[in-house]
């Protein structure tokens, strides 16, 4: 038996990056900031999210930077070969099956925290 389930609640760090394919498929990429408590302080972890189909379209229509969301999905690794060195590279991605919008629209509009991953 194997289990690959990821559940996260956090704030969206970027507006949705939407891609529409000729086949009719829709793909959305987001980043999600999730706070993790350590012994002495809170630390922010950043996750790359990938959404497809109706879930992607909902994200494109309703999710914006700063919005609190909950996601459920599975962990996968995107792999590629580095052009400069030829080394194999990979990055973890959460493949989202379920998206839940949390908080109110007002909460999303008033989010004044700069959620850019480069600032951490």
C-alpha positions in Angstrom: 0.0 0.0 0.0 1.2 3.5 -0.7 -0.3 6.9 0.2 0.5 10.3 -1.4 -1.8 12.9 0.0 -1.0 16.5 0.7 -3.3 18.9 2.4 -2.3 22.6 2.9 -3.8 25.8 4.0 -2.1 29.1 3.3 -2.0 32.3 1.4 -1.5 32.6 -2.4 1.8 34.2 -3.3 1.1 35.0 -6.9 -1.8 35.7 -9.2 -2.8 32.6 -11.2 -0.6 31.7 -14.2 -3.1 30.3 -16.6 -2.3 28.3 -19.7 -5.0 27.3 -22.3 -4.2 24.4 -24.6 -5.7 23.8 -28.1 -7.1 20.5 -26.8 -9.4 22.6 -24.5 -7.4 21.7 -21.3 -6.6 24.4 -18.8 -3.6 24.5 -16.5 -3.0 26.9 -13.6 0.2 27.5 -11.6 0.2 29.2 -8.2 2.6 29.5 -5.2 1.3 29.0 -1.7 2.8 30.3 1.5 2.2 28.1 4.5 3.4 28.9 8.0 5.2 26.2 10.0 5.8 26.5 13.7 9.2 25.6 15.0 10.2 25.6 18.6 11.1 29.3 18.8 9.2 30.9 15.8 7.1 30.6 12.8 8.7 29.9 9.4 7.1 30.3 6.0 7.4 27.4 3.5 6.6 28.0 -0.2 4.9 25.4 -2.3 4.4 25.3 -6.1 0.9 24.3 -7.0 -0.4 22.9 -10.3 -4.1 22.7 -11.1 -5.9 21.3 -14.1 -9.4 21.5 -15.7 -12.4 22.9 -13.7 -10.2 23.3 -10.6 -7.8 25.4 -12.6 -10.6 27.5 -14.1 -12.0 28.2 -10.6 -8.6 29.3 -9.4 -8.2 31.6 -12.5 -11.6 33.2 -11.8 -11.5 33.6 -8.1 -8.0 33.3 -6.6 -5.7 36.3 -6.3 -2.4 37.0 -4.5 -3.0 37.1 -0.8 -6.2 35.0 -0.8 -6.3 32.2 1.8 -7.1 28.8 0.3 -7.0 25.1 1.2 -5.8 22.5 -1.2 -5.7 18.8 -1.3 -3.7 16.8 -3.8 -0.5 14.7 -4.3 3.2 15.4 -4.4 5.0 15.0 -7.7 8.4 16.0 -8.9 9.0 17.9 -12.2 12.3 16.9 -13.6 14.5 18.4 -16.4 18.1 18.5 -17.6 20.0 21.7 -16.8 21.0 23.3 -20.2 24.3 24.7 -18.9 25.6 21.7 -16.9 23.6 18.8 -18.3 22.8 17.8 -14.6 19.4 16.4 -13.8 17.3 18.8 -11.8 13.9 18.4 -10.0 11.5 20.5 -8.0 8.5 19.3 -5.9 5.0 20.3 -7.1 1.7 19.8 -5.5 -0.8 18.4 -8.0 -4.1 19.9 -6.7 -7.3 17.8 -6.9 -9.4 19.9 -4.6 -9.4 23.7 -4.0 -11.4 25.5 -1.3 -11.6 29.3 -1.0 -11.3 30.4 2.6 -12.0 33.7 4.2 -14.1 36.4 2.7 -13.6 38.4 -0.5 -12.9 41.4 1.8 -10.0 39.4 3.4 -8.5 38.8 0.0 -8.8 42.4 -1.0 -7.3 43.7 2.3 -4.3 41.3 2.3 -1.5 43.7 2.8 1.3 41.2 3.3 3.8 41.1 0.5 3.7 37.3 -0.3 6.5 37.4 -2.9 8.7 34.3 -2.3 11.8 36.3 -3.2 11.3 38.5 -0.1 11.9 35.6 2.3 
